Every structure is written in C-alpha cells, then in structure tokens.
Amino acid sequence: MLRCLYVDLDGTLIGKDSSLLRDADGGFSLLGVRALEACHRAGTEVVIYSGRRQLTVFYDARLMGITSYSFEAGAGVVLDGELHWLTGDLVPRDGKTIFDQISETGAPELLLEHFAGRLEYHEPWHRGREVSHLFRGDVDAFEADELLERTGHGNLRLVDNGGIHPVKPGLEGMRAFHLVPRSASKGRAVAWHMRARGYARDECIAVGDSREDLGAAEVVATFWLVANGLERDPTIREALTANTRVCTERNGAGVYEAVMTELAERRS
C-alpha cells in the first residue's frame, strides 16, 4: 500500500507562474489535481515539502486539504497544526527569528560578496522569512559550503532548491538557493514525518525537481524526479540514487505519472 506521497511545490506539483492549474508551459492542466485526487481515493496521505515560508505553505496546504507539511527547505514541520523546528541549536529566542540570527553571523553578506554577479536575493520572496535567506543565481552549492566551513560558519549550508520561473528578463537559467542551519534538510523533514506517523520506508514515495528534494531518496522507497528537474540541471544525473526514477513528464503531469505508476504497480 502507498501510505504517503511527499511532494515539492515549485517546479514540481505546480506549473508556470506558480499555478496548480497550469502545466510547465502555462497551458491549463488538471493533472496535478488528479494526482491529489488519486491519492485521496487510495487513502494515501499527501505531505508538502517546500522551500516556501511557513505561512505560504499553510495556505497552499489548506487549499489542497493537506494537514501536514514542511517549509523553508526542511527547517520546520507542521504536523496536524503543531509546529516542530528541525534546526538544531538555532531556534527562535529572545525575540529573534532564526533568520535574524543567521543575519547576525554575516554569512549572507559573505556569500553575496564571494559570488558577486552570480548570486542575489530572490526579490521579493526573500522577505518575511523565519529561517532561510533566499537567493537566486547560478553557483556551486558545494563550493559555498566549503567557504562557509572555512570561514567559521560550518553550522550553516547553502541549499540548491532547483530552477526558478523567471519573473523578469535576465533570470533565465537561475536556481533558488536557501541559506539554512546545517541540520535542516528536506530529507530530514520527510524522515521526521515518517517516524511521527509510523510509516515504513516501502510505504512512501517522494516527487521533486531539485538536488535538495533528492535528499528524500535516502528514506523513501522511490524518489521520482520530474523531467524538468533534469532539463534545468543536467548535472543532477550524477547524484541520482538507485531508487530514483525519472518521469517522462514535467511538473504536475510528472507527479500524476509517478502517483498512477506507483498505485498501479502496488496493486499488481
């Protein structure tokens, strides 16, 4: 039985212009919704794991009838309305958010200076965040992590969360990056939720489009990479695990493909 589907939003379940009802090219599509419907009929829980901020994912989840989700690249999990931080020693304290505390380290400015011309804040979505500093650009996250470690910021890491939809000319090919506590990850958030629900590995799958989404492959039976994830970042093929399957379809159509394939194979 398929007990749970963990699914990313941007670049995965939702299509162009961040719409659940649009495909990758902007055409009207119900395939993402049909994937959710198929899960509902099969008794499969759907959990969002996203880089979006908590309040945004709250409204997204409510609109879709989803009761649990993780936000800001796995920094926190909301389980049936109850918030759990997965950020280690960095937690809200003394009136300061985790975002504020990361700001005080100087790490965001360090990255912007080191990658000048290749990294910038992801305007306007970098505002109002509780944990992660959200950037856009074209950099090597592994190089960034080495820089952070070398300069005394080893408790932080830069997350490559996949391609973005260009909101203005000149942003084509850019990806979203989150500066988060090192202990936070989408894979860890998925594992935490599985333990809380009592789900076994072979009862769960995940669908995403980025390297960070791929972290869930360590704890679920199968990770499905939507086709546009590979199209936007061909190097991700090097990171694919033995339990990864690549969808032939993009965005919501890819999620539908993954769900229907899994349900059919499990029935047989």
C-alpha positions in Angstrom: 0.0 0.0 0.0 1.1 3.5 -0.7 0.7 5.3 2.6 2.3 8.7 1.8 3.4 10.9 -1.0 5.9 13.7 -0.2 5.8 16.3 -2.9 7.6 19.6 -3.7 5.6 22.6 -4.9 7.7 24.9 -7.2 8.9 23.2 -10.3 7.0 20.0 -9.3 3.3 19.9 -8.3 2.7 23.5 -9.6 3.3 24.8 -13.0 4.1 28.1 -14.7 3.5 31.3 -12.7 3.2 29.1 -9.5 -0.3 27.8 -10.5 -1.6 24.4 -9.6 -3.8 24.6 -12.7 -1.0 25.3 -15.2 1.5 23.0 -16.8 5.2 23.7 -17.3 4.4 25.8 -20.4 1.4 27.7 -19.0 -1.3 25.6 -20.5 -4.4 24.7 -18.4 -3.9 21.3 -16.7 -5.7 19.3 -14.1 -3.1 16.6 -13.8 -1.6 17.9 -10.6 -5.1 17.9 -9.0 -5.8 14.5 -10.4 -2.7 13.2 -8.7 -4.1 14.6 -5.4 -7.5 13.0 -6.1 -5.9 9.6 -6.9 -4.0 9.8 -3.5 -7.3 10.7 -1.7 -9.1 7.7 -3.3 -6.3 5.3 -2.4 -6.1 6.5 1.2 -2.6 8.0 0.6 -1.6 11.0 2.7 -0.1 13.9 0.8 2.6 16.0 2.5 4.2 19.1 1.0 7.9 19.6 1.4 8.8 23.0 0.1 11.3 25.9 0.3 8.4 28.3 0.7 7.9 30.1 4.0 5.6 28.7 6.6 2.6 31.0 6.1 2.7 30.5 2.3 2.7 26.7 2.6 0.0 26.9 5.3 -2.4 28.5 2.8 -1.2 26.2 -0.1 -1.8 23.1 2.1 -5.2 24.4 3.3 -6.3 25.0 -0.3 -5.4 21.4 -1.1 -6.8 19.8 2.0 -3.4 18.8 3.3 -2.8 18.7 7.1 1.0 18.3 7.3 3.9 20.0 5.5 7.5 21.1 5.9 8.7 24.6 5.0 11.8 26.6 4.3 13.8 23.6 3.0 13.0 21.3 5.9 13.6 23.9 8.7 10.3 23.1 10.2 7.5 20.6 10.0 3.8 21.2 10.8 2.1 18.0 11.8 -1.7 18.4 12.0 -1.3 22.1 13.0 1.6 21.5 15.5 4.9 23.2 14.7 8.2 21.4 15.2 11.6 23.0 14.5 14.3 20.9 12.9 17.1 23.5 13.1 19.2 22.1 15.9 20.6 24.8 18.3 19.3 27.6 16.1 15.7 28.2 17.3 13.7 31.4 17.8 14.8 33.0 21.0 15.0 36.4 22.7 12.6 37.9 20.2 14.8 36.9 17.3 13.9 34.6 14.5 16.3 32.1 13.1 16.6 34.3 10.1 17.7 37.2 12.3 20.3 35.0 14.0 21.7 33.9 10.6 21.8 37.6 9.6 23.9 38.5 12.6 26.6 35.9 11.6 27.5 37.9 8.5 27.2 34.7 6.4 24.7 36.1 3.9 26.9 39.1 3.1 29.9 36.7 2.8 28.2 34.7 0.1 26.9 37.7 -1.8 30.4 39.2 -1.8 32.2 35.9 -2.8 29.7 35.2 -5.6 29.2 38.8 -6.7 27.4 38.9 -10.0 26.3 35.3 -9.7 24.1 35.4 -6.5 21.5 37.8 -5.3 18.5 37.9 -3.0 15.4 36.3 -4.7 13.3 39.5 -4.7 10.6 39.8 -3.5 10.2 36.3 -2.0 13.2 36.7 0.3 11.2 38.9 2.6 9.2 37.8 5.6 11.0 34.6 6.2 11.6 32.9 9.6 14.6 30.8 8.8 16.3 30.8 5.4 17.9 33.5 3.5 16.6 33.0 -0.1 18.8 33.7 -3.0 18.8 33.2 -6.8 21.7 32.7 -9.1 24.0 30.1 -10.7 26.6 29.0 -8.2 28.1 25.7 -6.9 26.4 24.9 -3.5 29.3 22.6 -2.6 31.8 25.5 -3.1 29.6 27.7 -1.0 29.5 25.1 1.8 33.3 24.8 1.7 33.5 28.6 2.0 31.1 28.6 5.0 33.1 25.9 6.7 36.4 27.6 6.1 35.2 30.9 7.5 33.7 29.7 10.7 30.1 29.2 9.5 30.1 25.4 9.5 26.7 25.3 11.2 25.1 26.7 8.0 24.8 25.3 4.5 23.6 26.6 1.1 20.7 24.5 -0.4 20.3 24.2 -4.1 16.5 24.0 -4.4 16.1 23.9 -8.2 15.3 26.2 -11.1 13.1 29.2 -10.8 10.5 30.7 -13.1 12.0 33.9 -14.5 10.0 36.8 -13.2 11.9 39.3 -15.4 14.3 39.2 -18.3 17.8 38.0 -17.4 16.8 35.4 -14.8 16.6 32.5 -17.2 18.6 29.5 -16.0 18.9 30.7 -12.4 18.2 28.5 -9.5 16.9 29.1 -5.9 19.3 28.8 -3.0 18.5 28.7 0.7 21.0 29.5 3.4 19.8 27.4 6.4 21.1 25.7 9.6 23.1 22.7 8.6 20.8 20.3 10.5 17.8 21.4 8.3 17.0 19.4 5.1 14.0 18.3 3.2 15.2 14.7 3.6 15.3 15.0 7.4 11.9 16.6 7.4 10.5 13.7 5.4 12.1 11.2 7.8 10.8 13.0 10.8 7.2 12.9 9.5 7.5 9.2 8.6 8.5 8.4 12.2 5.7 10.6 13.6 3.1 8.8 11.5 4.7 5.3 11.8 5.2 4.9 8.1 7.6 2.3 6.8 10.1 3.2 4.0 8.4 0.9 1.5 5.1 2.6 2.0 6.3 6.1 1.0 7.5 7.9 -2.2 8.7 11.4 -2.9 8.5 13.6 -6.0 10.6 16.7 -6.6 12.8 18.6 -9.1 16.0 19.5 -7.2 19.1 18.2 -5.6 17.6 19.1 -2.2 14.4 17.2 -3.0 16.5 14.3 -3.9 17.6 14.0 -0.2 14.3 12.3 0.5 15.5 9.3 -1.6 17.5 8.2 1.5 14.4 7.5 3.4 11.6 6.6 1.0 11.0 3.6 -1.3 11.3 5.6 -4.5 12.1 9.1 -5.4 10.6 10.4 -8.6 12.4 13.3 -10.4 10.1 15.3 -12.7 11.5 15.7 -16.2 12.1 19.4 -15.9 14.4 18.9 -13.0 16.8 17.1 -15.2 16.3 19.5 -18.1 17.2 22.5 -15.9 20.1 20.9 -14.2 21.6 18.0 -16.2 24.4 17.6 -13.6 21.7 16.2 -11.2 22.0 12.9 -13.0 25.3 12.4 -11.3 23.5 12.4 -7.9 20.7 10.1 -8.8 20.3 7.1 -6.5 19.5 3.5 -7.2 15.9 4.1 -6.1 15.4 7.2 -8.3 13.1 7.1 -11.3 12.9 10.0 -13.8 9.5 11.0 -15.0 8.8 11.4 -18.7 6.5 14.3 -17.9 7.2 17.7 -16.3 5.7 19.4 -13.2 2.2 18.3 -12.3 2.0 15.8 -15.1 5.1 14.2 -13.7 3.6 14.0 -10.3 0.5 12.4 -11.8 2.7 9.9 -13.7 4.6 9.0 -10.5 1.4 8.5 -8.4 -0.5 6.5 -11.0 2.5 4.3 -11.8 3.1 3.6 -8.1 -0.6 2.8 -7.4 -0.8 0.5 -10.4 2.4 -1.4 -9.6 1.4 -1.8 -6.0 -2.0 -3.2 -6.9 -0.4 -5.7 -9.2 
